[in-house]
Structure formats: C-alpha cells, structure tokens
Amino acid sequence: MDVHNKETRSYNMSRIKGKDTKPEMLVRRYLHARGFRYRLHVKGLPGKPDIVLPKYKTVIFIHGCFWHGHEGCKYYVVPKTRTDWWLAKINTNIANDTKAITALADAGWKIITLWECDLKPAKVDNTIASILQNIR
C-alpha cells in the first residue's frame, strides 16, 4: 500500500528529471570551467550518454544510485511497496546500461561511469579529480 494517494504520487514522480540533474550539472560545470567542450545526450550513441567528449572519444554516464541499482549504496533501497515492479524496472535499467557500455566499448569509446553518491559533498573532490585522469 502506498503512503500517498494516486494524485500525489503522480505529481512526485513527474518532478523526477532524467536530464540536467544536479549531479550532471556539477560535472558539466567542472568540465566546462577546465576548457572541455562536450555534447549532451547524443542520440546516435548507445545509451544516450549524459556527456560526450568527442575529441577524447570518451563518454560519461552519471547514474542515479536508486534508478540504476547501485549495489551496496545507502541511496539504493528497494521500495517496500510494488517490490516486484520496481525490481523489474531497475534490473531493466541495469541490463540496458550493460548493453550500452558493451556497444560503446566495442566501438572504441572510453566509458566513465559516475554514481550519484560519489558526487555528494563528502566524496565530490576525489571523484571530480579522477575524471580528468580518466579522460586524458
């Protein structure tokens, strides 16, 4: 049983963004400030990566811990209601991520995957610094 009525739940879910999320904007601002130029959500690439750096043949995926099933993360908690539906949805996301990463790697792209929890204030400095090392 849901703790919200149908209208409230619908409103809450409609506010969840798929693009221009806070973690994504944080990484984009960091890269832009350091002179990197990139493209966003390129439809022609598998998985529509969040950030594409064509010059470096590198893509960056910024995954939400809940939506992409980040194992061992405190932000990934399986909901107590409609558990089967949620697990199916999250497992489909994980399978799609795996397919996209495999296709991109086969095409010669370097893939960087960042998790929402790694962009929280306690870890953000180390995560951001590692991005530059991985790109170059």
N, C-alpha and C positions, 0 to 999 in steps of 0.2 A: 504494500500500500504506500502510495506516495504521500509525502508530508505537505505537498502543495496541491491546490486544485488545478484542473486542466489549463485554465487561462494563465495562471501564474507560472506554471511550468513552461508553457509555450512561450511566454514572454522571456523568462530566464534563458531558455535555450536560444531564442532569437538574438540575444545580446552577445552570444559567443562568436568571436570572429575567427575566420580562417586565414586572413591576410592582415598585414600591418599590426600584428600583436606586439605587446610591449617587449618581449624578448627579441623579436625580429627587428624592431625599430632600434633597439640598443646596439645590436650587431651592425646594422646598416649605418648608423651614425658613426660608429667606431671606424668602420672600413672607409667611409667617405672622408672622414677627417684625416685619414692617413694616405689619402690620394688614390685609393682604389675606386675604380669605376665598375659598375656591375649592372646586370639586368635582373628583373624580378619576375618570378613565376613564369618561366619560359614554357609555353605550352608544347613546343616541339620536342622537349626533352622528357624522358620517362619520369613520372612522379612530380612534374612541375616543381623543380627545386625552388626554395624560397629565395635564394641568392645565387646568381650565376656570374662567375668571373671568367669571361671568355678568353681573355689574354693569358690567364694561368691555367685554362682548361680545368677549372675547379668549380664544384657546386657545393652549396651549403644548405643542409636541411636543418631547420630549427623545429624540433619536436616538442609538443606539449607532453609532459610526463603521463598525464591521465589518458589522453587520446591515443597515444602510441604505445601504451603498456610498458612503461619504464620499470623493469623488474628491480625490486629492492629499494625503490624510491618512496619516500613518505608521501609524495603527491599522487602516487598511483594506488588508489584504493578502489577495489571493486565495489560498486554500489550494492546495497543490501536489497533493493527492490529491482525487479526485472533483471536479475543477475545474468540469466542465460542470454537475453537480448544484448546486454552490454558487453559480455564476453565475446559474443559473436562479432559485434561491431569492432571492438578493439583488436581481436585476432585478425579480422579482415584488414584493418589498417596496417598491422604488423606484416602480414603477407604482402600487401601492396608495396610497403616500404622495401621489403626484401627484393621483390621483383624489380623495382625501380633502381635500387642500388646495384643489383647484378647487371642490369642492362647498361647503366651508365659506366660501370667499371669495364664491361666488355667493349664499350665504345671508346675507352681510353681516358675517361674523366676521372679526376681525383675527387673523392667524396669526403666531405666533413659533415659529421652529424653532431649537432649540439642539442643538449637537453635543457628544457626549461629550468630544472633545478640547478644546473651548472651556471645559469645566468642570474641567480639570486645574489644579493649583495655580499654574502659571505664567500662566494666562490668566483664571482664575476671577473676579478682581476687576473687570476690564473687562467681561466677559460679564454678570455679575450687575448691574452698574450700567446696562448698556444695556437690561436687561429693564424697569426702571422707566420709562425714557424711552419705550420702545415701548408700554407699557401705557397710559400717560397721553398 
